[in-house]
Each structure stands twice: as C-alpha cells, then as structure tokens.
Amino acid sequence: MSDPSPLDADAEADLHRRLSALDPVATAELATAFLEPLIANLRCYHPKIDDAIRVQAAADAILALLRNPASCRQDASLWDYLRMSAKWDLVNAVDSETTHRLRLVSFDSVEHDVSRRNGLREELDAPTRLALLEELEIADATILAAVRQRLTDAECLVLDRMLEGERRTEVFAALLGIGDRPPAEQRMVVKRLKDKIDVRLRRSREES
Amino acid sequence: MSDNLRALSVRVESDPKFLAHLLRLYADSETMNDERLALELGCPIESLVQVRLCRAPRVSGADFHADIERVATRFGVRVERLAEAARRGQVLSNLQTTSGSAAANLLAARDRPEDGGGTT
C-alpha cells in the first residue's frame, strides 16, 4: 500500500521551509494539508483502534510539529515525520486509555488472554507495543488486499483516494467516469460504492 | 472545513503561540461569538478556522504588521480589523500574565511573617 504525501515534493519542501522560517500562515497550511490525510493513514493501518484515539494522535503529532518546527530535520519529509510521530502518539494514547478501553482496541487480535491483555500497559515497553501495532498493519494490509480483489479498477482508485483522506463526491465521480451525470446521481452512486466498500471491509475483518 | 480541523483550531486557543489565543481573548472581551468575529474580520466563518491556526504575530511594530498582512492576504481577512483584534489580544494576554504574577506575589507576601512577628 502506498502512502504518498498529500502535497507534491516541491510544495512540501516549500511549506517545510516556511514553517522553519516562522511564516505565520505555514502552521495553518500544514494543519489543513495534513490533518485529515494523517487521520486517514492511521485509520487505514489501525482500523480497530477507536477513532477518537486516532484523531487525538494525529492532532497531537501536528501540534507538536507546529510548536517546534525544528524537531523535523530540514532534509526530512514532513509527511514521513508526521506519520511516524502520530504512530508514537497513538501508542502513547493507547497507553493512557483505561483497561476497559484497551479491550475495545486492536490488541484483541494478538493477545487473547484477558488477564494478560489487561496488563499490557504495564508489561510491555513502547517498542514492543509498536511491534504489536505493526503486526496489525500487516493484518490490515491483508484485509485491504482481499477487499481490492472484489472491486473494479475504478472502485480500487476510489478506495485509494478514501484512504488518503479524500471526501469530495466530485473527485470520486470523476474516478468512476460519471462526472458528467447530475450531482444527485453522482452522490447516489458514490454513496452506494462507499457503503459497498465499508461492508466488504467489515466482512474481511470478521473473516480474518 | 473538517470538524477535526475546527476542533484543532479551538484547541490552540489556549496556546499563546497561535493567533487563536489572541482572537479568543479579543472575542471574549467583546462577548462575540464566532459568527460575529468572522463578520468583524470580514471573512467567511470557514476561514476563521485557518486564521486561528496561524502563528501569533510577533510583538514588535514592523514584524507585527508584516505578520498580520501576511495572514490577512492569505486568508482574505480585513487587515486593519485583524491588527486591532490581535493587538487587543496581546494586551489582554499580557494582562493575564501580569495579573497571574501579581497574584502569585500577593500569595507569597501573605505567607511571609508579619514585621516584628518573627523571633529575634
């Protein structure tokens, strides 16, 4: 699965330069460009983790960078840095959740013993927990591959754009080749496809 | 404008590094809601989210005006209104800090033994 930056290389480098130079609008531009794709990225790799935790992790990663732009080396990719930072924030956020919340998130797939699962927070260091999350990434990539097999090429493109955080109906309609149809019809077709993808994702997760 | 971005822009209202902090203090001092604040700044309410997420302008005169102009031009805000709101926000922020220090000094003074009350 590819994880392209929401910005092209030149735009990202320019934004990075302006962020470091304390351009006052760069913080807003970065948050606008990266927040939703970052949430979508976490949703893609960690679908079983509560959405509120994912949003919090993405927001924390972005705020940390906005407050301290020097934390990302000038020659590094903002997008790669944010993804890694958000992943760690996710681990920390999972840490801070209660045992009850832990039961709801993704450790289910790798740890079945309830009493042991309850103690994960205390027992495992951050790298180990990250490794667990990475195991889940592999599982989720498998699920996505299974879903793709049941979609047409155009529908796969829609799925890719959804994973990147795209939400606009007209973009999906263009990918499906129905951009010239009335808006109401576009909305109906796109919604039907989103529902179909959602059902297939859920089924594949249940089967995995 | 996404709800998550809007929530982020509200979250930074407590952080003096962001313009959101100054605009919140200004709006509160005028008992303005978001709609009125957007109207005051001459921008759509959606733009207010991005304006809030901008870095707070530097304090000194020329830098302040350069930063305000940059934000106003980028997000279509009335520059003089934004400058006024940000300046007022800076003053209120300083007052908050000063009154916080004054309160701390007062508490410290109250904890000190009264003159002549100590052992000699």
Boltz contact constraints between the chains, C-beta under 6 A:
constraints:
  - contact:
      token1: [A, 24]
      token2: [B, 54]
      max_distance: 6.0
  - contact:
      token1: [A, 24]
      token2: [B, 55]
      max_distance: 6.0
  - contact:
      token1: [A, 24]
      token2: [B, 67]
      max_distance: 6.0
  - contact:
      token1: [A, 24]
      token2: [B, 70]
      max_distance: 6.0
  - contact:
      token1: [A, 24]
      token2: [B, 71]
      max_distance: 6.0
  - contact:
      token1: [A, 25]
      token2: [B, 54]
      max_distance: 6.0
  - contact:
      token1: [A, 25]
      token2: [B, 70]
      max_distance: 6.0
  - contact:
      token1: [A, 25]
      token2: [B, 71]
      max_distance: 6.0
  - contact:
      token1: [A, 25]
      token2: [B, 74]
      max_distance: 6.0
  - contact:
      token1: [A, 27]
      token2: [B, 53]
      max_distance: 6.0
  - contact:
      token1: [A, 27]
      token2: [B, 54]
      max_distance: 6.0
  - contact:
      token1: [A, 27]
      token2: [B, 55]
      max_distance: 6.0
  - contact:
      token1: [A, 28]
      token2: [B, 50]
      max_distance: 6.0
  - contact:
      token1: [A, 28]
      token2: [B, 53]
      max_distance: 6.0
  - contact:
      token1: [A, 28]
      token2: [B, 54]
      max_distance: 6.0
  - contact:
      token1: [A, 31]
      token2: [B, 8]
      max_distance: 6.0
  - contact:
      token1: [A, 31]
      token2: [B, 53]
      max_distance: 6.0
  - contact:
      token1: [A, 35]
      token2: [B, 4]
      max_distance: 6.0
  - contact:
      token1: [A, 35]
      token2: [B, 5]
      max_distance: 6.0
  - contact:
      token1: [A, 36]
      token2: [B, 2]
      max_distance: 6.0
  - contact:
      token1: [A, 55]
      token2: [B, 4]
      max_distance: 6.0
  - contact:
      token1: [A, 59]
      token2: [B, 8]
      max_distance: 6.0
